[in-house]
Amino acid sequence: MTSMEQTIAAPPLASTSRTSEAKQYTRTKLMLGVGSSLLSFVVVLAIVLSGLSKEFASWAQELADNEYVSVLLFLLAVGATESVATLPLSFYSGYIIEHRYGLSNQTVGRWVGERTKALLVAAPLMAIISVVLYFCLKNYGMLWWLPVAVVVTLVSVVLARIVPTLIIPLFYRFTPVKDGSLKERVTALCKSAQVRFEGIFSFDMSKNTKKANAVFTGIGKAKRIILGDTLLHSFTEDEIVTVFAHELGHYVHKHLLIGMVVGVVSTFAGLFAAAHAYAFSVSLLHFNGLTDIAALPLLGVWLSLFGLISSPLGNMLSRKHEREADRYAVQTTGTKAAFISALRKLAETNLADPEPHPLVEFFFYSHPSIARRVAMVDSLNGR
């Protein structure tokens, strides 16, 4: 076990050159992310306004007699068009930039393979939701959004239950944390918080990236805390324990439950707003009613706009939860310096901008900036 004396003095902030590099990386990733989202939005809108959606709809209906199959073929055509248009930006952001800044361990083949696997996992779920959506449009009129919101909520709960045990293992290999000092300390923290987990695992994060991370995931018997192998290999035991305590804090403060409730409210509100905006735009653009297949991409347009408006509020709540988990980590471990050290290491390892512009942080950051987190933790009692 690493002694407290080895971590009592938190390391200084990153060097000026490293901070400059982090700001460049973060700015580039942010611009590419915004650009990709904007391009996706423009492409889908252009498909509708150009009349291409009507051509796609005619093709799908000619190819399949069953209207639900036609819907799936139509959405496949729209999705493929949007994906091809955004692929260059996705590759540049997810592969080129990550390698340029020395953060990726992926080959081109693995990058393509991971994206393909994610698409194959998501496709059946999206197909089910699409069929449910069209069924509700046909049978419930302007109230279609209500049963769709109920179905989406149920699907979200099921996913929260199965993602840790069925989905994530498709992408990463889980390894139980070995017996020893670290596991004993982690287990003691769980017992003191009266928390039971199915297991404490590391996952082979290093196969894709040099970044480090830890995640609390799952509900019910699927609750797990998973630690990236990069974290276990590069951080001291005291630092890892504080990071674990932070993740445990999310459970103790019921952040996952709160997030699910907020997500449900957001789902109902977003679909309600989209339903009325969709009906207005269908009439404005002279489509043949709510069930006109060619008009369906308009729903994606309106839901994207709702997400753009509501995401800063979601980020505000997330930052609040992160601050609460930070406090819990220090209060339960009493090792403030080790946690500050871990925060700074995470920021440097992941090339996080330590002090982004306040507006950028407000609109785009789900976590407080490292400078704010360190300042808050430093004000707490503890060593």
ABEGO torsion letter per residue (X at the ends): XBBAAAAABBBBBBBAAAAAAAAAAAAAAAAAAAAAAAAAAAAAAAAAAAGAAAAAAAAAAAABABAAAAAAAAAAAAAAAAAAAAAAAAAAAAAAAAAAAGABABBAAAAAAAAAAAAAAAAAAAAAAAAAAAAAAAAAEAAAAAAAAAAAAAAAAAAAAAAAAAAAAAABBBBBBBBEAAAAAAAAAAAAAGBBBAEBBBBBAAAABABBBBBBBEBEAABBBBBBAAAAAABBAAAAAAAAAAAAAAAAAGAAAAAAAAAAAAAAAAAAAAAAAAAAAAAAAGBBEAABAAAAAAAAAAAAAAAAAAAAAAAAAAAAAAAAAAAAAAAAAGBAAAAAAAAAAAAAAAGBBABBBAAAAAAABABBBAAAAAAAAAABBEX
